[in-house]
Every structure is written in C-alpha cells, then in structure tokens.
Amino acid sequence: MNRNIALSIVLSIVTCGIYSIYWFVVLTDEVNREKPEYAADMSGIACFLLSLITCNIYGIYWAFKMGEKLDTIKSERGIVTGHDSNVLYLILELFGFNIIVLALSQNEMNKIHPIY
C-alpha cells in the first residue's frame, strides 16, 4: 500500500511515536506478503514485541533483513537497485535513526506498488 512518507513522519512525531509503531507493524506485514517465502517470517507485531523486549537489538536485525527483502523483491520485479539497502538500514538503525529506516523502506514499497 502506498503511504505518504511526509505525513507518516509528521504523524509519528505528533503522536509521540505511536504512529511509528503502527507503521512498523504494517510495513513489516506488507513486505512479508510480497513473496511466498516471506509469509513464514514473523508478523509485524511479533517483530515489534521482540524489538521492545530486546531493547531494539532485534530492531537492528529487522532493519538489516528489511533491506535484504526489499532488494530481493525489487530485483525480481526488474526494478534497478543501486546499493545494498541492508547495510544502509543497519547503519541508520545502529545510530538510532529508525524513523529514517521506516521512511526509506516505505519509499521502496511505494516504488514496488506505484499508484496508477
């Protein structure tokens, strides 16, 4: 599903992060629905709870895997990938820029499902 990234960031700030939790969960579920192999992966709510329990250690792993998944989906659909998103997402998540990881992931999903 296409989302307005700027609006999602503003809503995340205005709601003190509550919308970013929703965004994280829904985005994870959407990416997992893109490929049959990903359907067995953990749901968005399970990923969020693991990130919460592990003080975001699982969130770092999630960011790395999200980049891998998105690059795989894009390459299978013939969309040019210019870089390894997993490394970029990992570095951003390590420095605490998880809202940027969400925005970049959403941007990639918007490219996969453009509005016609």
Secondary structure, DSSP 8 states (H G I E B T S, - for coil): ----HHHHHHHHHHTTTHHHHHHHHHHHHHHHHHSGGGGGS--HHHHHHHHHHTTTHHHHHHHHHHHHHHHHHHHHTT----S-HHHHHHHHHHTT-HHHHHHHHHHHHHHHS---
